[in-house]
């Protein structure tokens, strides 16, 4: 160790571990602990060296504000407590805020319909991902809820549209249907059905009446054609 290192350690001990007679009445609190570590102790005891908030702009601002001083929207400050204590207090308040909505929402949700999309063998070790994450759309004008999704494997050229009424007691015609692209972009009937076959890369609702899809050629070759198409929902 260099003399500079020794001086640094000595200064640290002198500053933080001086005897503190005013703390003698506290059990095991005879010394001034390192000021950062005290905030990280998972204890409910008061800090040995609480921070000095004098001149803090935020505290002065709150003190001078009639409306904010007693506002229930501000989380209370505990200058004598560690961060662990404050964290537990905040978690308790957040849990309390979320409990009532969770109970109400949970009791109001129920299964409206159940549809079997595909079946797999129970003997398979790993379940293949056949269902691509859906895109949701709510048509507030017609009170209809849509789910757009694609099925992988044997039906990559299709997008599926599930339509439900927001009022679960009412039903709609064609609750679920599939749109197959295949070779619909062929210019003539003489073109081979395999030469211009398209699959769906992605699909989103553009508005209440239009669906936007990204298509790609399914043939295995370089420079596959990509098509951005907008399809009327009708």
N, C-alpha and C positions, 0 to 999 in steps of 0.2 A: 504494500500500500504506500502511496505517496503521502507526503505531509498534507497535501491538499485534501486527500480523501479522509485522513484522520480528522482534520479540522472540520470538514463537512459533517462527519458523524457526530463529533463532539458538539457542534452547534445545534444539530438536530436534537440530541439528548437534552441539552441545556434548555432548549426552547419548549420541548413537549413533555419532559418528564421532571420538571421542577416540582418540588413538594407544594401542594395546594392546601393550606390549613383550612380553608373554607369548605373543603370537600371531606374533611375527616369524619364528619357525621354520616357519610354515605358508606355503606358496606362495600369494601373492595374498590372504592373510587378515590384513592389517595393521590393519584397522579393525573396530569393532564394528558389524555390519550391523543394519538395522532389524529388530526382534525378531519381527514378524509375517511379513515376507517370507521369512525363513530357513526357515520351515516349509513354504513352498509351492514351494521349489526342487526340481526333479526331479533330485536328486543323491544319491549314496550317502555323501557325506562327512558327518562329524559336524557338528552344529550349532555355530555359533560361540558363541552365547549360549544354552546349554541352560537349560530352565526350572528354577526352584528348587522342588523337591518337598517341602522341609522343612515340616512341619506339615500336609501334605495328609492329610485324614481317610481317604481310600481307601487310600493307600499304608501309612499307619499300621495300618489294619485288616488289610490283607494280611500285613504284617510280624508282627503279633501272632497271626495265625491259623495254627495248626499244620497244619490240613487244607487250607486254601486256598493256602498258600504254594507248594506243589509241585503244585497241581492241574493236570492236563492240559487241563481245560475252560476255563481262563482264558487268553486270548490274551496272550502275553508283551509287556511294555512296553519300548520303546526310547527312553529319555529323551534320548539323544544324536542321534536321527535325525529327519529331516523326515517330514511326512505322506505324501509320495510314496513314501518307503521303506517305511513301515508299510503303505500301501495295497498295494504290490506283494507284501509278505510275506503279507498276509491273502489276497489273490487266489490266491497259490500254494497256500496251505493249503486254501482252499475248493475249488479245482480238483482237488487231490489227493483230498479227501473225496468229491467227486462222480464221479470217474472210474470207480471200481470199481462202484458201483451202476449207472452208465450202461452199462458193458460187460455186466453181468449181465442187466439188464432188456432191453437191446437184443438180446441173443442169444436171450432167451426169448420175444420177441414175434414172432408170425408171422401171416400172413393166414389167417383161418379160412374166410371166405366172401366172395364178391364178387357184389353185386346191382346191376343197372342200373336206376336210378330214373327217368331221363329222358334224352332225346337232344336236342341242339340242333344247328343248322346251323353248319358249320365256317366259313361265310362271314361270320357275324356279328362285328362289331367288338367289341362289349361283351357279355359273357355275362350274361344276366338272372339275378337271384337267385330261383331256384325252390325252394330248399331252406331252410326256416326252421330256425334253430339248434335242435338236439334237446335233450330232457330225458332224462337217464339215471337208471335205477333198478335196484338190485340186490336181488333177493329171495333172501336168505340161507337161508330155510327150504327153498325148492324148488330152490336153486342155479340160478336163472334170471336172466338179465340182459336188461333191457328198454330199448328206445330209442323214445321218443315224438317224432314230428316231423310237420310239416305241409308240404304242397307248395302253393306259391302258384299263381297263374294259374288254370287250369281246375279245380282240385280244392280250393278253399278251404273247402268244406263238409265236408272229410274230415280225420280225423287218422289217421296211420299208426302201427302198433305193430309193432316188430321185436322178436322174442323169440329169444334164444339161450341154450343151456345153458352154464354157466360151464366145464364140461368140454368142450373143443372137439371131442373125439372122439365126443360124443353129440349127437343131433339131437332137436328137439322138433317136434310137429305144429303146423301153421299158423305157420311161422317168421315170416311177415310178413303182415299183413292191414290193411285200411282200414275205418274206421268212418265212415259218412256220416250226417250229421245232417239235412240237407235240411229237410223240413217236418214232422219227426216230432212237433213240439209243437202241430200243428193240433188243435183241439178236435173237429172233426167232419170227416167225409169230404167234406162239401159245400164246405169252405173251399178257395179256389183254391190250387193248389200253389205259385203264385208269391207269394201274399200273405204267407206266414209262412215264408220260407226263411232258414235260419240258417247262418252260417259260424263257424269256430272262431278265436277270438282267441288263446287260449293253452291249454295242457294240461299238467298235472303229475300225477305219482302222488301220491295222498294216503296210501296204505299199500300193502301187498302185494296187496290185493284190490280196490282202488278207484282210479279215475282221476277227477281233478277237471278240468273244462273250463269255459272262459268262452266263451259264444256271443253273437253279435250278429245282429240282423236284417240281411239283405243288401239290402233295398230302400233306394233312395236317398231318404231323407226325414229330417226333423228328429225328434229324440226316439227314435232307434232303441232297441229293447228289448234289454237285456242280461240274459243268463241264466247263473247259476252252477249247474252241474249236477254231480252226483257219480254216476258210472257204475260198476257192478260189472264187474270185468274179465272175469268169466265170460260 
